Amino acid sequence: MCTSIVEIVKAEGAGKGEHGWFDLTHSVVSYDHPHHALYDEAITLDFVNSTLGPSARVAVEISLQSARDLSAALIKAIAEAEEVEGIRLRDT
């Protein structure tokens, strides 16, 4: 069963694909049938530059637990980085 769970956000940064590094335009987070991971359903993270076509994509398929662990690690690293930089990001 397809879940249709998809979140898309703008992304600034770079990804490394088959043809080298490329600028990112957005990130896509979804929960659905994976293409390669051996799970019935997986969290898929896609880092994309939509203007460069399908080769400008970095994809990762992970389990729900791995996604939880990654989310916690991101939150912790962001908080520590903000403390080091002495700034707090605001919602825009």
N, C-alpha and C positions, 0 to 999 in steps of 0.2 A: 504494500500500500504506500503510495506517495504521500509525503507529509505536507508538502508545499510550504515548509518552514524556510524562509529566506530573509536575510537582513543584508542590506547593501549600504556601505558608507564610503564617503570620499576618503582617499588615502594619499598621503604625500610621502615619498620615499623612493626606494628602488628595489627591484627584484632581479634575480639572476635566472634566466631561462636558458633554453637550448642555444640561443644565439648571443649569449652574454647578458650584460646588465641593461635594464630598461627602467624608465621612470614609471611609477605607479599612478593610476588615476582613481582606482577604487578597490575596495575589498568586499568580498562576498562571503557571508557565513551562512551555511545551510545545514539542515539535518534531513538526510534522505538516504536512499540506497547508494552505497559507495561504488565506484568503478573498479577499484583495485584492492582496497582493504577487505579483510575477511570478516566482515560484520554484516548483519542483516540491515542495520542502519548505522550511519556515522555522521559526525560533524565534519563538514568539509570547509576548509579555509581556502579561498582563492584570492590571490593578489594579482591584479590585472591592469593592463593599459589597453583600454577598449579601442583606442585609435590605431593601435599597431597590429590588430588582428589576433587570432587564436594562439599564435606562438608566443605572445607576450603575456604569459600566464604562469604563475607558480601555484600549484595546488597541493594541499595536504589533507588526508583523510585520517581522522583519529577517533578513538572511542570516546564515549561520554565522559568516562573518568579522566582520560587524558585531557579532554577539553576543560574539565573542572580544574585540574591541576595547572594547566596552562593559564587559565583565567586568574587563578590565585597568584601565580608567579608574576603575571603581568601587573596585577594590582599592587603587589609588593614592590616590584622594581620601579613602577611609576611613582609611588609614594616616596621611595628612597631617592629617586632622581630629583623629584621636586624639592626635597629637603636639601640635597646637595646644592642645587641651583639657587635655593633661597626664594623660589617662586611657587605660587599655587595657580594651577590652571583654572579658568572659570568657564562655565557653560556659555557657549555662544549661540 
